[in-house]
Amino acid sequence: MRDLLAWLAMALTFPSMAQQAITGRVLDAATKEPLAFVPFIVEGTRTGTTSDIDGRFTLHVPQLPVTLKASYVGYEPLLITVSDARPLSVLLTASNTELQPVVIGHTENPAHRIIRRAYANRKENDGLRRHSYRYTSYSKTVFDLEADSTARKDASAAEPDTTVQAAADTGRVDSAEAEFRKFLETQHLFLIESATKKSFIPPAAEKEEVLAMRVSGLKDPGFMTLVAQTKTFSIYAPQIDIGDKSYLGPIGPASTSKYLFVLEDTLYQGRDSVYVISYRPRRSTKFDGLEGLLYINTDGYAVQNVTAEPVQRSGMSIRFQQQHRRLPTATGDSAWFPVQLNSFIYLNSVSINGLSVYGEGKTYLKHIELDPDIPRKEVRGPELVVAKQGLQRDDAYWAGLREDTLGAKDLRTYEMMDSLGQAEHFDRKLKFLAALTTGRLPVGPVDLRLDQ
């Protein structure tokens, strides 16, 4: 008892011995979109962290106040004084400074040594292909219209007429404009949620089961189950498939001759360092390449975070962000494995009222098992199957899957689009549209081949 009282007295006497947690979220100052992989470091120390894919971060420090420095490629650096434990909302402003050409002298590019070590360790760190695994996933994808309408021309300004009829037309345009903007503020164009369970045995035996799926406006989204497949990718692959094209991976035997790598920053996470390296195709090369950032951890020289997007943009362009963590395996070891994925889809050739359509998807991998004993029968049969109740899950089931509760905009989308879908028979129309693109029309338990 005396020892316990002494310990309590010491704890009360030295409150500064307790760690202080700094939490917050970092956003783009203009768009208010979360920023992934933003590094934060305590000034004058090696203590730091990075934001996750949702822009959230947590950092433990011995005491407050402290000064945090946020420095992110493409944004102005920011110093933040933190004096209490209230959650922070950090806004970073995009830099107007254009990237200058990088001139590498006769000495070796320091990024090349890091890339070569990442390549040498690729088999050890490629969790998606080296290990057997199981996981469940939850994905949410929304489609919206670009908020910036500067490219749009107001019909009322097209003809500078002062007649009564022109005024009436202008009034109707203004009313339609207001109604359209209200629509954009209160709901999404489209909302898809899905949950899957995946099993994998190297080198290529896999099966993914759709546990649940919901699509705004549709009662039966069964013909869209391909959308539910998780879209994680291996940054170590020689070729990376994005959409319907393959791109040369940035971590390969000859990648330093194809890509320009620049060491942008060095971060600290405990005893380990994280190198932030930008990459893009060299000017003198011609190939289907990617550009983005690699965050390489000195713990095994593994890719901890990655951003990637095609350099050449077409009618549809896609940008990815993927986060990895070192997780325990069933054999008592540990391995790097993806845990979160963001995808941004820009349908540049599709517009509504002059605004481009874009989508944003978030995928979270949970209940990850690495190197479990998976029986072969678990991965036999079709690679993608749908659970019996997968398309009729209730609200309680969905609540247990989601990372966060649905916001007012999400709920409004389901409410409005489900009502509209029932009135306009979206299921019937979209099922027939899918049949035209696939050549198969579901009729009862069989698919009717339209080409026969």
C-alpha positions as CSV (number, residue, x, y, z in Angstrom):
1,M,0.0,0.0,0.0
2,R,2.8,2.4,0.9
3,D,4.4,1.8,-2.5
4,L,1.1,2.4,-4.3
5,L,0.7,5.7,-2.4
6,A,4.2,6.7,-3.2
7,W,3.6,6.0,-6.9
8,L,0.4,8.1,-6.9
9,A,2.2,10.9,-5.2
10,M,4.9,10.9,-7.8
11,A,2.4,10.8,-10.6
12,L,0.6,13.9,-9.1
13,T,3.9,15.7,-8.5
14,F,5.2,15.1,-12.0
15,P,2.2,15.4,-14.4
16,S,4.5,16.3,-17.2
17,M,5.7,12.7,-17.2
18,A,2.5,11.7,-18.9
19,Q,2.4,11.8,-22.7
20,Q,0.2,14.5,-24.3
21,A,-1.7,13.4,-27.5
22,I,-2.1,15.9,-30.3
23,T,-4.8,15.0,-32.7
24,G,-6.3,16.7,-35.7
25,R,-7.1,16.7,-39.4
26,V,-5.3,18.4,-42.3
27,L,-7.3,19.9,-45.2
28,D,-6.7,21.8,-48.4
29,A,-7.5,25.4,-47.6
30,A,-9.4,26.0,-50.8
31,T,-11.3,22.8,-51.4
32,K,-11.5,21.6,-47.7
33,E,-10.6,18.1,-49.0
34,P,-8.5,16.0,-46.6
35,L,-4.8,15.7,-47.5
36,A,-3.2,12.3,-47.1
37,F,0.4,11.7,-46.0
38,V,1.1,15.2,-44.8
39,P,4.2,15.1,-42.5
40,F,4.2,16.8,-39.1
41,I,7.3,17.2,-37.0
42,V,7.9,18.8,-33.6
43,E,10.3,21.7,-34.2
44,G,13.8,20.9,-32.8
45,T,13.2,17.2,-32.4
46,R,13.0,14.0,-34.5
47,T,9.4,13.3,-33.2
48,G,6.9,13.3,-36.1
49,T,4.0,11.6,-37.8
50,T,2.1,11.7,-41.1
51,S,-1.6,12.1,-41.7
52,D,-3.6,9.0,-42.9
53,I,-5.7,8.8,-46.1
54,D,-8.5,10.7,-44.4
55,G,-6.2,13.5,-43.3
56,R,-6.3,12.5,-39.7
57,F,-3.1,12.4,-37.5
58,T,-2.1,11.7,-33.9
59,L,1.2,12.6,-32.3
60,H,2.4,12.0,-28.7
61,V,4.7,14.5,-27.1
62,P,6.1,14.7,-23.5
63,Q,4.6,18.0,-22.8
64,L,2.8,21.1,-24.2
65,P,3.2,23.7,-25.7
66,V,5.1,22.6,-28.8
67,T,5.5,23.9,-32.3
68,L,4.6,21.6,-35.2
69,K,5.9,22.1,-38.7
70,A,3.8,20.8,-41.6
71,S,5.6,20.6,-45.0
72,Y,4.0,19.0,-48.0
73,V,5.0,18.8,-51.6
74,G,3.0,21.4,-53.6
75,Y,1.9,23.4,-50.5
76,E,3.2,26.2,-48.4
77,P,4.9,25.1,-45.2
78,L,3.1,25.9,-42.0
79,L,4.1,26.3,-38.3
80,I,1.5,25.6,-35.7
81,T,1.8,26.3,-31.9
82,V,-0.1,23.7,-29.9
83,S,-0.7,24.7,-26.3
84,D,-3.6,22.3,-25.3
85,A,-5.1,19.0,-26.3
86,R,-8.0,20.3,-28.4
87,P,-8.3,18.6,-31.8
88,L,-6.6,20.7,-34.6
89,S,-8.0,21.7,-37.9
90,V,-5.0,22.4,-40.1
91,L,-5.5,24.2,-43.4
92,L,-2.6,24.1,-46.0
93,T,-2.5,26.5,-48.9
94,A,-1.4,25.2,-52.3
95,S,1.9,26.8,-53.5
96,N,1.8,29.0,-56.6
97,T,5.5,28.3,-57.2
98,E,6.0,26.2,-60.3
99,L,8.3,23.2,-60.1
100,Q,11.7,24.0,-61.4
101,P,13.7,21.6,-63.6
102,V,15.9,19.4,-61.5
103,V,19.6,19.4,-62.4
104,I,21.6,16.5,-61.1
105,G,25.3,17.0,-61.0
106,H,28.1,14.4,-61.5
107,T,27.5,13.0,-58.0
108,E,24.9,10.2,-57.8
109,N,21.3,11.2,-57.3
110,P,20.7,10.3,-53.6
111,A,17.2,9.1,-54.4
112,H,18.6,6.3,-56.6
113,R,20.3,4.6,-53.7
114,I,17.0,4.5,-51.9
115,I,15.0,3.2,-54.9
116,R,17.6,0.5,-55.5
117,R,17.3,-0.7,-51.9
118,A,13.5,-0.7,-52.2
119,Y,13.7,-2.8,-55.3
120,A,16.2,-5.2,-53.7
121,N,13.7,-5.7,-50.8
122,R,10.6,-5.8,-53.0
123,K,9.8,-9.6,-52.5
124,E,10.1,-9.3,-48.8
125,N,7.9,-6.2,-48.6
126,D,5.3,-7.0,-51.2
127,G,2.5,-8.2,-48.8
128,L,0.0,-8.6,-51.6
129,R,2.0,-11.2,-53.4
130,R,4.4,-12.8,-50.9
131,H,1.9,-13.8,-48.2
132,S,-1.3,-15.7,-47.9
133,Y,-3.9,-13.5,-46.4
134,R,-7.5,-12.8,-45.4
135,Y,-9.2,-9.5,-44.9
136,T,-12.6,-7.8,-45.0
137,S,-13.0,-4.5,-46.7
138,Y,-15.4,-1.6,-46.6
139,S,-15.6,0.8,-49.6
140,K,-17.6,3.9,-50.2
141,T,-17.6,5.8,-53.5
142,V,-19.4,9.0,-54.3
143,F,-19.8,10.8,-57.6
144,D,-20.3,14.6,-57.7
145,L,-19.9,17.6,-59.9
146,E,-16.8,19.9,-59.8
147,A,-17.7,22.8,-57.6
148,D,-15.7,25.2,-59.8
149,S,-18.1,26.5,-62.4
150,T,-15.9,29.1,-64.0
151,A,-16.0,27.2,-67.3
152,R,-19.7,27.4,-67.3
153,K,-21.5,30.2,-69.3
154,D,-24.7,31.7,-67.9
155,A,-27.4,31.6,-70.6
156,S,-28.7,35.0,-69.4
157,A,-25.4,36.7,-70.5
158,A,-25.4,35.1,-74.0
159,E,-27.8,37.7,-75.6
160,P,-27.7,41.2,-74.1
161,D,-31.4,41.8,-74.9
162,T,-33.6,44.1,-72.8
163,T,-37.0,42.8,-73.8
164,V,-39.6,41.5,-71.3
165,Q,-39.2,38.0,-72.8
166,A,-35.5,38.1,-72.2
167,A,-36.0,39.1,-68.6
168,A,-38.4,36.3,-68.1
169,D,-35.9,33.8,-69.6
170,T,-33.2,35.2,-67.3
171,G,-35.5,34.7,-64.3
172,R,-36.0,31.1,-65.2
173,V,-32.3,30.6,-65.7
174,D,-31.6,32.1,-62.3
175,S,-34.2,30.0,-60.7
176,A,-32.8,26.8,-62.4
177,E,-29.3,27.8,-61.4
178,A,-30.3,28.3,-57.7
179,E,-32.1,24.9,-57.7
180,F,-29.2,23.2,-59.3
181,R,-26.7,24.6,-56.8
182,K,-29.0,23.6,-53.9
183,F,-29.0,20.0,-55.4
184,L,-25.1,20.0,-55.4
185,E,-25.0,21.3,-51.8
186,T,-27.4,18.8,-50.3
187,Q,-26.7,15.5,-52.1
188,H,-24.3,13.5,-54.3
189,L,-25.0,12.4,-57.8
190,F,-24.4,8.8,-57.0
191,L,-23.4,6.7,-53.9
192,I,-22.1,3.2,-53.7
193,E,-21.2,1.2,-50.6
194,S,-19.8,-2.3,-50.5
195,A,-18.1,-4.8,-48.2
196,T,-16.1,-7.9,-49.2
197,K,-14.1,-10.7,-47.7
198,K,-11.0,-11.8,-49.6
199,S,-8.7,-14.8,-49.3
200,F,-5.5,-15.3,-51.2
201,I,-2.8,-18.1,-51.4
202,P,0.3,-17.3,-53.4
203,P,1.0,-17.2,-56.2
204,A,-2.4,-16.5,-57.7
205,A,-5.3,-18.5,-55.9
206,E,-7.9,-16.0,-54.7
207,K,-11.5,-15.5,-54.0
208,E,-13.5,-12.4,-53.0
209,E,-17.0,-12.6,-51.6
210,V,-19.3,-9.6,-51.7
211,L,-20.8,-9.5,-48.2
212,A,-22.9,-6.4,-48.8
213,M,-23.6,-3.8,-51.5
214,R,-25.8,-0.8,-51.8
215,V,-26.2,1.6,-54.8
216,S,-28.3,4.7,-54.6
217,G,-31.4,4.5,-56.8
218,L,-31.2,0.7,-57.2
219,K,-33.1,-2.1,-55.4
220,D,-31.1,-4.8,-57.1
221,P,-27.5,-3.8,-57.7
222,G,-26.5,-7.4,-58.5
223,F,-25.3,-6.6,-62.0
224,M,-22.8,-4.1,-60.6
225,T,-21.0,-6.4,-58.2
226,L,-17.8,-6.2,-60.2
227,V,-17.5,-2.6,-58.8
228,A,-17.3,-4.1,-55.3
229,Q,-13.9,-5.8,-55.9
230,T,-11.2,-4.2,-53.9
231,K,-8.8,-2.2,-56.1
232,T,-5.6,-2.4,-54.1
233,F,-2.4,-2.6,-56.2
234,S,1.2,-3.6,-55.7
235,I,3.6,-0.7,-56.2
236,Y,6.3,-3.3,-56.6
237,A,4.7,-4.8,-59.8
238,P,6.7,-4.3,-63.0
239,Q,3.5,-3.1,-64.7
240,I,0.6,-1.5,-62.8
241,D,-2.9,-1.7,-64.2
242,I,-5.0,1.5,-63.9
243,G,-8.3,1.4,-65.7
244,D,-7.8,-0.4,-69.0
245,K,-4.1,0.5,-69.4
246,S,-0.8,-0.8,-68.0
247,Y,1.9,1.6,-66.7
248,L,5.5,1.0,-66.0
249,G,6.0,0.7,-62.2
250,P,8.4,3.1,-60.5
251,I,10.2,0.4,-58.6
252,G,11.9,-1.8,-61.1
253,P,15.3,-3.0,-62.3
254,A,15.7,-0.1,-64.7
255,S,13.3,2.4,-63.3
256,T,16.1,5.0,-62.6
257,S,16.7,5.2,-66.3
258,K,13.1,5.8,-67.1
259,Y,11.9,7.9,-64.1
260,L,13.3,11.0,-62.6
261,F,13.4,10.6,-58.8
262,V,13.9,13.5,-56.5
263,L,14.4,13.3,-52.7
264,E,11.9,15.9,-51.5
265,D,12.1,15.4,-47.7
266,T,13.2,13.2,-44.8
267,L,10.8,12.4,-42.0
268,Y,11.3,10.7,-38.7
269,Q,9.1,8.0,-37.0
270,G,10.8,6.9,-33.8
271,R,14.0,5.1,-34.7
272,D,13.1,5.0,-38.4
273,S,13.4,7.6,-41.2
274,V,10.9,8.0,-44.0
275,Y,12.2,9.3,-47.3
276,V,9.7,11.3,-49.5
277,I,10.6,10.8,-53.1
278,S,8.7,12.3,-56.1
279,Y,8.8,10.5,-59.4
280,R,7.8,11.3,-63.0
281,P,9.0,10.1,-66.4
282,R,12.2,11.6,-67.7
283,R,11.8,14.1,-70.5
284,S,13.8,12.1,-73.0
285,T,11.7,9.0,-72.6
286,K,8.5,7.8,-74.2
287,F,6.4,5.2,-72.3
288,D,3.2,4.9,-70.4
289,G,4.3,6.3,-67.1
290,L,3.0,7.4,-63.7
291,E,3.8,10.4,-61.4
292,G,3.4,10.8,-57.7
293,L,5.2,10.4,-54.4
294,L,6.8,7.4,-52.7
295,Y,7.2,7.3,-48.9
296,I,10.0,4.8,-48.2
297,N,10.6,3.7,-44.6
298,T,14.1,2.6,-43.6
299,D,12.4,-0.3,-41.7
300,G,13.1,-2.8,-44.5
301,Y,13.2,0.0,-47.1
302,A,9.5,-0.6,-47.7
303,V,7.0,1.6,-49.4
304,Q,4.9,3.0,-46.6
305,N,2.7,5.3,-48.6
306,V,2.3,6.0,-52.3
307,T,0.4,8.3,-54.6
308,A,0.2,7.5,-58.3
309,E,-1.6,8.9,-61.4
310,P,-1.0,8.6,-65.2
311,V,1.0,11.4,-66.7
312,Q,-1.1,11.3,-69.9
313,R,-4.7,12.1,-69.0
314,S,-7.5,10.9,-71.3
315,G,-11.3,11.1,-71.1
316,M,-11.1,9.4,-67.7
317,S,-8.2,9.9,-65.4
318,I,-7.6,8.2,-62.1
319,R,-5.4,9.1,-59.1
320,F,-4.6,6.7,-56.2
321,Q,-3.3,7.1,-52.7
322,Q,-2.4,3.9,-50.8
323,Q,-1.2,3.5,-47.2
324,H,0.7,0.5,-45.8
325,R,1.5,-0.6,-42.2
326,R,3.7,-3.3,-40.7
327,L,1.3,-5.9,-39.3
328,P,1.9,-9.1,-37.3
329,T,1.8,-12.4,-39.1
330,A,0.5,-15.8,-37.9
331,T,4.0,-17.1,-37.8
332,G,5.1,-14.5,-35.2
333,D,6.8,-12.3,-37.7
334,S,5.6,-9.0,-39.2
335,A,5.1,-7.7,-42.8
336,W,4.0,-4.6,-44.6
337,F,0.5,-4.7,-46.0
338,P,-2.0,-2.1,-47.5
339,V,-4.6,-0.8,-45.0
340,Q,-6.3,2.1,-46.8
341,L,-6.8,3.2,-50.4
342,N,-8.2,6.4,-51.9
343,S,-9.1,6.7,-55.6
344,F,-10.1,9.8,-57.4
345,I,-11.9,9.4,-60.8
346,Y,-12.2,12.3,-63.2
347,L,-14.6,11.8,-66.0
348,N,-13.3,14.7,-68.1
349,S,-15.4,13.9,-71.2
350,V,-18.7,13.8,-69.2
351,S,-20.3,17.0,-68.0
352,I,-23.7,18.1,-66.6
353,N,-24.6,21.8,-66.9
354,G,-21.0,22.5,-67.9
355,L,-19.6,20.9,-64.8
356,S,-17.3,17.8,-64.9
357,V,-18.2,14.6,-63.1
358,Y,-15.8,13.2,-60.6
359,G,-15.8,10.3,-58.1
360,E,-14.0,9.7,-54.9
361,G,-13.7,6.2,-53.4
362,K,-12.3,5.2,-50.0
363,T,-11.5,1.6,-49.2
364,Y,-10.5,0.3,-45.7
365,L,-9.0,-3.1,-45.1
366,K,-9.9,-4.6,-41.7
367,H,-9.5,-7.9,-39.8
368,I,-6.3,-8.5,-41.8
369,E,-4.7,-12.0,-41.2
370,L,-1.3,-12.5,-42.7
371,D,0.1,-16.1,-43.3
372,P,-3.0,-17.8,-41.9
373,D,-3.6,-21.5,-42.7
374,I,-6.1,-21.2,-45.6
375,P,-7.6,-24.4,-46.9
376,R,-7.5,-24.8,-50.7
377,K,-11.3,-25.2,-50.9
378,E,-11.6,-21.6,-49.6
379,V,-10.3,-20.2,-52.8
380,R,-11.8,-22.7,-55.3
381,G,-14.4,-21.7,-57.8
382,P,-15.2,-18.2,-59.2
383,E,-12.9,-15.4,-58.1
384,L,-15.9,-13.2,-57.2
385,V,-19.1,-14.5,-55.5
386,V,-22.0,-12.7,-53.8
387,A,-23.3,-13.8,-50.4
388,K,-26.9,-14.9,-50.3
389,Q,-28.0,-11.9,-48.3
390,G,-25.4,-9.5,-49.7
391,L,-27.8,-7.3,-51.6
392,Q,-30.5,-7.2,-48.8
393,R,-28.5,-6.1,-45.7
394,D,-30.4,-4.0,-43.1
395,D,-29.2,-0.7,-41.6
396,A,-27.8,-2.4,-38.5
397,Y,-25.5,-4.5,-40.6
398,W,-24.3,-1.5,-42.5
399,A,-23.7,0.5,-39.3
400,G,-21.3,-2.3,-38.1
401,L,-19.3,-2.0,-41.3
402,R,-18.8,1.7,-41.8
403,E,-15.8,3.6,-40.6
404,D,-18.0,6.7,-39.9
405,T,-21.7,7.2,-39.8
406,L,-23.2,8.5,-43.0
407,G,-23.4,12.3,-43.3
408,A,-26.6,14.3,-44.1
409,K,-25.5,14.5,-47.7
410,D,-25.1,10.7,-48.0
411,L,-28.5,10.1,-46.3
412,R,-30.2,12.6,-48.6
413,T,-28.6,10.9,-51.6
414,Y,-30.1,7.5,-50.7
415,E,-33.5,9.0,-49.9
416,M,-33.8,11.0,-53.0
417,M,-32.2,8.6,-55.5
418,D,-34.1,5.6,-54.1
419,S,-37.4,7.4,-54.6
420,L,-36.4,8.6,-58.1
421,G,-35.1,5.2,-59.0
422,Q,-38.4,3.5,-58.1
423,A,-40.4,6.1,-60.0
424,E,-38.2,6.0,-63.1
425,H,-37.4,2.2,-63.0
426,F,-33.7,2.6,-62.7
427,D,-33.2,-1.1,-62.1
428,R,-34.8,-2.1,-65.3
429,K,-33.1,0.6,-67.4
430,L,-29.6,0.1,-66.0
431,K,-29.9,-3.7,-66.2
432,F,-30.7,-3.4,-69.9
433,L,-27.8,-0.9,-70.3
434,A,-25.5,-3.4,-68.6
435,A,-26.8,-6.1,-70.9
436,L,-25.9,-4.0,-74.0
437,T,-22.3,-3.6,-72.8
438,T,-21.8,-7.2,-71.6
439,G,-23.9,-9.0,-74.2
440,R,-25.8,-10.8,-71.4
441,L,-29.3,-10.1,-70.1
442,P,-30.2,-11.8,-66.7
443,V,-33.5,-13.6,-67.0
444,G,-34.4,-15.5,-63.8
445,P,-31.5,-17.8,-62.8
446,V,-29.8,-17.7,-66.3
447,D,-28.2,-15.1,-68.5
448,L,-29.6,-14.7,-72.0
449,R,-26.9,-14.2,-74.6
450,L,-27.9,-11.3,-76.8
451,D,-25.6,-12.2,-79.6
452,Q,-27.3,-15.6,-80.3
